[in-house]
Amino acid sequence: MSKKERKQEEELINQIRHFRQLFRDTLVETLSKDREKRHKKGKVFYEGFWVPQEKISSIQKFFLKRGRIVFFEIHLLVIILLLFVFFLWKLFGRLFLP
């Protein structure tokens, strides 16, 4: 590889880095402008969505209720599995073991 080819590659790589940085800067600028507009409208980014600030308390209550339901479902499943294992232990103890 000659020095001329290396210089061309370095220039190309530098141009790519420059365009990448420009793209990042414009993306950050656009997203921050969008964020400011939505904040002025009274919306807040919550759980991946732009939500009006008045609805946040109801959404949090919904997620809290859903979290409690999942918590009790998992505990109920563990209790049922333990009862099933206990039942099989007693069954095998009486019928199959001497």
Summary of the structure (lengths in Angstrom):
residues: 98
radius of gyration: 30.4
end to end distance: 83.3
largest distance: 88.8
contacts: 192
relative contact order: 0.04
helix: 83%
strand: 8%
